[in-house]
Amino acid sequence: MPELTLPGARIHYEVEGRDDGPAVVLIHAGVASLRMWDDLVPSLAATHRILRYDTRGFGRSMADDGDFSDLDDLLAVMDAAGFEKATLIGASRGGRIAIDAAVEAPRRVTGLVTIGSTPSGFPDTELTERENELFDELDELLAAGRFDEMYRREAELWAVGPTRDVVEVDDHFLQLAYALNAENVKQATVKARPLQIEPPAYDRTVDIEVPALFVIGEHDLAGEIAATEYLLSTVPDSTEARFPDSAHLPSVERPEEFARALGGWLAEHGL
């Protein structure tokens, strides 16, 4: 599989699908790797050319300590794979990277899809009592250096959400969520610090001119739900896809439903 060497990093990426199809780039969540798209790629590859990659310090990509730009990494991977422009599809942190690209490098972006994402610079949202409890637990595990347990509990928090119980979630999905985040434990102590674009995307979403689809699970965290509502209210050509039986990872938990929603939106906009 191809790798791109950048200052302070080696980036693993994969290209699949039709050479003559419209281009899409898949950017994974911070509790996953590019493997989170495994169920989506077969159907999407029948019509599209797909680039997906492990962001710096995640999955099979390696990182050194130091500052870096997620946006620069994205554009460098697109260049290496021969993707001049594409529809960017990002989950969570991956969606934030995609939004940054839409405002900072608009000529490289033909469409924008985010899943439970907040734009860079989005104001802190007050957490619920349950969310505070869950994040306090993660902080305690991190401070104790119990990384395997922390990554497992982190995956659970985002996959299940603060308003559901573990027993309400399909076990196959839950085990997959654990496995996706476990790929990242090996770089838990790396201090690679992503730099924020200036000005941040929060102040510039009104300038996004490409079609946008904002996906949210009803059991996601309060901040992600608020951010999605903000994006829908500020991005001119935007559409919502809401998943009532999912939290932060609807594309993984409900892959067939997500593929239908995404495919219909791409076809509607000729992307």
N, C-alpha and C positions, 0 to 999 in steps of 0.2 A: 504494500500500500504506500502511496506517495507521502513524503514528509517535506515540509518547508522549514529551512533553518533561518531563524531570525535572531537579532541580538537578544540574548538571554532566553531563547526558547527554541524548541523543535515542535512544529505543529503538524499533527497527523490529520490528513483529510482524505475524502473518498468522493469520486465522481461516478455517477450512475445515470441510467436512463437513455433517452433518445438524443443523439447528437444534434438533430434538427429541431428538437422541441424547445419551447419557451424555458428560459432559465429560472431556477429557484435555488435559493440558498437556505439551508436549515441550520439554525443556531440553537443549541441545546440549553436547557435550564441549568442553574447552578447546583442542583441536586441530581445531576445526571451526566451523561456523555452523549456523543453522537448516536449511541445505541438506542436512545429513547425514540428514535424515528424508525426503527426497524419495521414496525407494523405498517407504517405509512408509505415507505419507499416503494414497495412493489406496485401498488396502484398508481402512485404518482409517476413512477418511471415509465409507465406505458405511454405517457403523453408529454413528459417534461424531461429536461436535462437537469440533474440534481447535483448540487455540491453540498456536502455536509462535512463538518470538521469538529475536532475536539479543541475547545478554546484553551488558551495557555494555562497550564497547571491542572487540566482536567483530562480524564480518560487516558488515552495513549500519548497525549501531548505533554511535553516536559517544560518546566519553567525554572529559572534562577530567581534569586532574590532581586528586588529592584522595581523601579517604576516602569510602566509600559502603557500603551494605548490599545484597548480592545478594538477600537475602530480601525486603527492602523493595521492590526493583525487581520481583521476581516478583509480589508481591501487588499492586503498582501496575498492572502489565500485566494481571493477571487482572481487576482492577476496571475498567480501561479497556475491556477486551473483553467485559465482562459475565459473567465466569465466577465465580460465587459460591463454588463448590467444584469440585474435579476430582481425577481420578487423575493424579498427577504421574509422568512418565516421564523420567528424567534419565540421561544418559551421562556417566561420569567426573565432572568438576567439576559438571556439571548434576545428577548424582545427589546430590552433596553438598548442593547448594542444596535439592533436593527433600527430603532427610532433615532438613535444618534446618527446613523448613516443617512437616514432619510432627510435630516435637517442639515447635516454637514457635508454630505457628498451626494446631493440629489440626483446628479446625472447618472449615478451607478444604480439607482433604485427605480424599478418599474412598478412595484406594488409592495405593500407592507401588511404583514400579519403578525399580531402578537398574541400571546397566551398568558394571561395573568401577569402582565408586565407593568412596571412603573417607569415613566420617562426619567432620565437623569435630572437631578435637581428637584424632583417632586417633594413637596414638604412632608415631614414626618406626620403620620396619621396616628392618633391616639389608639393604643392597643386595647383590646378587651381584656377583662380579668383573666380569662382562660388563655389568651395569647401571651400575656405577661408571664403566666405560670410556665408555659411551654418554653419560652425563650430563656427564662431563668434557669430551667433545667439544663438547656443546652450550654449556657454560660458556665454552669458548675462542672459539667463534664469536660468542657474545653480547659478550664482552669486546672482540672485534675489530670489532664493529659490522657484521658480515656477516649481516644479518637475513634476507635471502632464503634464503641457504644454511642458516641456523640453523632457520628454520621448515620447510624441506624435510626436514632431518635429524630434526627433532622429530616431524614427521608419520610419518616412516619408523620411528622408534623405537617409537611407540605402535601403529601399524598392523601392523607385522611382529612386534614383540615381541622380547625378548632371547634367546629360545630357537629362533627360526627365522632362516633366511637370506632375503634379498630374492628370490632366484630361486625360492623355494618358494611365493611369494605370487602370486596372480593379478594380472597387470599392469594390467588395467582397474581393479581395486580400488585398487591402489597409486597409480595416476595420480589417481584420485578423492580419495584421502587427501591427496596433495600439494596438489590444487586446493582442497580444503576449508580447509586451514590457510593456504594462500597468501592467502585472503581477509582474514586478520588482520594481515598484515605492515604494512599502511599505518598501523596504530596501535601499532607495536612500541615506540615511545619514550614513549607516554603512561604516566604514573605514577598510574593509578587504583588505589587500594588497598582491596580488600574487607575489611570488618571481620568478625570472627568473633563468632557469638552466644555469650552467656555465661549459664549454663555451656554448653560445647560439646555437640554432639549425642552424642558418644562416651559421655558419662556418662548419657544419657537414652534410648538406643534401646530399653531394656526397657519404656518407657512408650508406645511406638508401638502404637496399638490398631487400625489399619486393616490390611487384607490387604497383604502385601508380596511382591514377586517380585524376587529378587536374581540378576542375570545376570552370568556371568563367562566369559571365554575362557581356555582352559587355557594359552595362550601369553602371557597378560598378565604384568605385572611382579609380583614377589614381594609387594610391599606391597598391591597391589590384590587379589590372591588372599587374603592374610591378612585384609584388611578385610572381604571378602565372607564368609569363614568366621566372622568375629566377628559380623557382622550376622545371619547365619543362626542363630547360637547365642544371640542376645539378643533379637531381635524375635519376639514370641510367635507371630503368624500369618504365618510366612514360608515361602517356597518357593524352591528353587534351579533355575535353568536354566543348564546348563553346555554350552559350545560347544567341542568338542575341536579343531576346525580353525580357530580364530580367536584373536586376541590381545585388544586393548583395544577394538576397534570391531566386535563381532559383528553389530550391527544394520545396519552398512554392508557388511561383508564377506559376510555370510550373510543378506541381507534377507528372503528367502522363509522360511527356517527360523525367523528371529526373529519374523516376522509370525505364523506358526503358533503358536509358543510363547506369544507375547503374547496373541493372540486367544483361545486356549484358556483361558488364565489369567483374562482379563477376563470371559469368558462364565461360567466356573466361579464367580466371585465376584459376578456380576451387576453388573459395572462397565462 
